[in-house]
């Protein structure tokens, strides 16, 4: 009797395929040139931030990612770790993309981007998602002279024909809690504006951020409108904002009408200059 030839059961085929995929992942993780990748990533981050960036040891993170043990900007420790995952599916559409999560002692930032290979006529896509980000780290990240306080949660989404911030558009929405904005060049004898909550919604067109909503609540309350011309590096971005704020009665009483305050402690203001060196000016009391 002729031998009966039996096919390989489907379950065995699935098992063999899964085993091969796991072996491939392990091989890539073991043989991946992490030292070369670290140098490339340090160079890209240093160029983006306009100051030297140093990364710690890089090791594999299952299944296709990697973890960086610490990040320093200049000589200052910045993030506890970076978690990096490539966008594998974007390779099929002719783009290179990464998710980079920076983990801090308090909060995190996730940066996601997709950039087309070569001269492909596709948009560069970038997004940032902040969870309880400590704004005191802005001083280190952008090498600014001002040192704000508080914690930000929100998102920024941008697309454009190039990675230059001047050629991108999108939107931003943030909530800033327990905040403090220093006023280094102000007509009022106070060192800054302290608030409980700031809510901001804005749109971005060709590198210009236009405020659709900016409301302050807390000891200082008020609103603002205007635009910010985004520059590279970001600390040189130009401010063109105006609005009105109400100061606490204790501060308003000590300042008096000489600063353009209304009896209720409300004053109109303008904010010019750059993100690094903002200029706060009073415009008289609000009617």
C-alpha positions in Angstrom: 0.0 0.0 0.0 1.3 3.4 -0.9 2.4 5.6 2.0 -0.1 8.3 2.9 1.7 11.6 2.9 0.5 14.0 5.6 0.9 17.7 5.5 2.3 19.8 8.3 -0.6 20.8 10.6 -1.4 24.5 10.7 -0.6 24.9 14.4 2.9 23.6 13.7 3.4 26.0 10.9 2.4 28.9 13.1 4.7 27.7 15.8 7.7 27.5 13.5 7.0 30.9 12.1 6.7 32.4 15.6 10.0 30.7 16.6 11.8 32.1 13.6 10.5 35.6 14.3 11.6 35.4 17.9 15.1 34.2 16.8 15.3 37.1 14.3 14.4 39.6 17.0 17.0 38.2 19.4 19.6 38.2 16.7 18.9 41.8 15.8 18.9 42.8 19.5 22.3 41.2 20.1 24.0 42.3 16.9 22.6 45.8 16.6 25.5 48.4 16.6 24.3 50.4 19.6 27.5 52.4 20.0 27.2 53.7 16.4 23.5 54.4 17.0 24.3 56.3 20.2 26.8 58.6 18.4 24.3 59.3 15.6 21.5 60.0 18.1 23.7 62.3 20.2 24.7 64.3 17.1 21.0 64.7 16.0 19.9 65.8 19.5 22.8 68.2 19.9 22.0 69.8 16.6 18.3 70.1 17.4 18.9 71.6 20.9 22.0 73.7 19.8 24.0 72.4 22.7 26.0 69.2 23.5 23.9 66.1 24.4 25.4 63.0 26.1 23.6 59.7 26.3 24.1 56.8 28.7 24.4 53.1 27.9 22.0 51.8 25.2 20.5 48.3 25.4 17.8 46.4 23.7 14.1 46.6 24.8 11.8 43.8 23.6 10.6 43.5 21.0 12.1 46.1 18.6 13.1 49.0 20.8 16.0 50.2 23.0 16.5 52.0 26.3 19.1 54.7 27.0 20.2 54.9 30.6 20.2 58.6 31.1 20.6 61.8 29.1 22.6 65.0 29.9 22.2 68.4 28.2 25.4 70.4 28.4 26.8 69.3 31.8 23.4 69.0 33.4 21.6 65.6 34.0 18.2 65.8 32.2 16.2 62.6 31.7 16.4 59.4 33.8 16.0 57.3 30.6 15.0 57.4 27.0 12.8 54.7 25.5 13.0 54.4 21.7 10.8 52.4 19.3 11.0 52.6 15.5 7.9 52.9 13.3 8.3 49.6 11.4 5.1 50.1 9.3 6.3 53.5 8.1 9.2 51.8 6.3 6.7 50.3 3.9 5.5 53.8 2.9 9.0 55.2 2.3 9.4 57.0 5.7 11.6 56.6 8.7 10.0 57.2 12.1 10.7 56.9 15.8 8.9 57.2 19.1 11.2 58.7 21.8 9.9 58.8 25.4 12.0 60.9 27.8 11.3 59.8 31.4 11.9 62.3 34.2 11.7 62.2 38.0 8.3 63.7 37.5 6.4 63.2 34.3 7.5 62.4 30.7 7.5 63.7 27.1 6.9 61.5 24.1 8.2 62.8 20.8 7.0 61.0 17.6 8.1 61.8 14.1 8.0 60.4 10.6 10.3 61.7 7.9 10.3 60.5 4.2 13.4 59.1 2.7 15.4 61.1 0.2 13.4 63.7 -1.7 10.0 62.0 -1.5 7.2 64.6 -1.7 5.7 63.7 1.6 5.1 65.7 4.8 7.3 65.5 7.8 5.1 64.7 10.8 6.1 65.5 14.4 4.1 65.4 17.7 4.9 65.9 21.3 2.8 64.5 24.2 3.6 65.9 27.7 2.5 64.3 30.9 3.1 66.3 34.1 6.3 67.8 32.5 8.3 69.8 35.0 8.8 73.2 33.4 11.9 73.9 35.5 13.6 71.6 33.0 13.0 74.1 30.2 16.0 76.1 31.5 18.3 73.2 30.8 16.7 72.0 27.6 16.7 75.3 25.7 19.6 77.0 27.6 17.4 79.9 28.6 18.0 82.6 31.2 14.4 82.3 32.6 13.4 79.5 35.0 9.6 78.9 35.0 7.8 76.6 37.5 4.9 74.2 37.3 3.8 71.1 35.4 2.5 70.9 31.9 0.2 68.3 30.3 -0.8 68.6 26.7 0.0 67.9 23.0 1.7 69.6 20.1 1.1 68.3 16.5 2.9 69.6 13.5 3.4 68.7 9.8 5.4 70.4 7.0 7.4 70.1 3.9 10.7 70.0 5.9 11.8 69.5 9.5 12.4 73.3 9.9 10.0 74.7 12.4 9.4 77.7 10.1 7.9 75.5 7.5 5.5 73.6 9.7 1.9 73.9 10.7 -0.4 72.3 13.2 -1.9 72.8 16.6 -1.0 72.9 20.3 -3.1 72.4 23.4 -1.7 72.5 27.0 -2.7 72.8 30.6 -0.1 74.3 32.9 -0.7 73.8 36.6 0.8 75.5 39.7 2.8 77.8 37.3 5.2 80.7 37.7 6.5 82.8 34.8 9.4 85.1 35.8 9.3 88.7 34.6 12.9 89.8 34.2 12.1 93.1 32.4 8.9 94.4 33.8 7.5 97.9 34.8 5.9 96.3 37.9 7.9 95.6 41.0 7.1 91.9 41.1 9.4 89.1 40.1 6.8 87.2 38.0 3.2 85.9 37.5 2.0 83.0 39.6 -1.1 81.1 38.7 -3.0 78.0 39.6 -4.0 76.9 36.0 -3.2 78.1 32.5 -5.2 76.7 29.6 -3.9 77.4 26.1 -5.2 76.3 22.7 -3.4 77.5 19.5 -2.8 76.9 15.9 0.5 76.9 14.0 0.8 78.1 10.4 4.2 78.4 8.6 6.0 78.7 11.9 3.7 81.2 13.5 1.8 80.1 16.7 -1.5 82.0 17.0 -3.3 81.9 20.3 -7.0 80.9 20.1 -7.3 80.7 23.9 -5.1 81.6 26.8 -6.7 81.8 30.2 -5.1 82.2 33.7 -6.8 81.2 36.9 -5.6 81.5 40.5 -3.9 84.3 42.5 -3.4 86.0 39.1 -6.2 85.6 36.6 -6.7 86.9 33.1 -6.4 86.2 29.4 -4.2 87.0 26.4 -4.1 86.9 22.6 -1.6 87.4 19.9 1.1 85.3 18.2 4.6 83.8 18.6 6.9 83.6 15.6 8.7 80.3 16.2 12.4 80.3 15.5 15.3 77.8 15.6 16.6 77.6 18.3 13.2 77.9 20.0 14.5 80.3 22.7 14.8 83.0 20.0 11.1 82.8 19.1 9.5 86.3 18.9 6.6 87.3 21.2 3.7 89.6 20.2 1.1 89.1 22.9 -1.4 91.4 24.7 -4.1 90.9 27.3 -5.3 91.7 30.7 -4.7 90.3 34.2 -6.2 90.8 37.6 -3.6 90.9 40.4 -4.3 89.9 44.1 -5.7 92.8 46.1 -2.6 92.8 48.4 -0.3 93.4 45.4 -2.7 95.8 43.7 -3.0 97.9 46.8 0.8 98.2 47.2 1.2 99.2 43.5 -1.6 101.7 43.4 -2.9 103.6 40.3 0.6 104.6 39.3 1.0 101.3 37.4 -2.2 101.7 35.5 -4.3 99.5 37.7 -8.1 99.7 38.0 -9.7 99.8 41.4 -10.3 96.0 41.0 -6.6 95.4 40.4 -7.0 94.8 36.6 -4.4 96.0 34.1 -3.8 95.6 30.4 -0.4 94.5 29.3 1.8 93.6 26.3 4.5 90.9 26.1 7.2 91.4 23.5 10.8 90.3 23.1 11.8 86.6 22.9 11.1 83.5 24.9 14.5 83.8 26.4 14.1 87.5 27.2 10.4 88.5 27.4 9.5 92.2 27.9 6.4 92.8 30.0 4.8 96.3 29.8 1.6 97.7 31.3 -0.8 99.5 29.0 -3.2 101.1 31.5 -6.3 99.9 33.4 -9.0 97.9 31.6 -12.3 99.7 31.3 
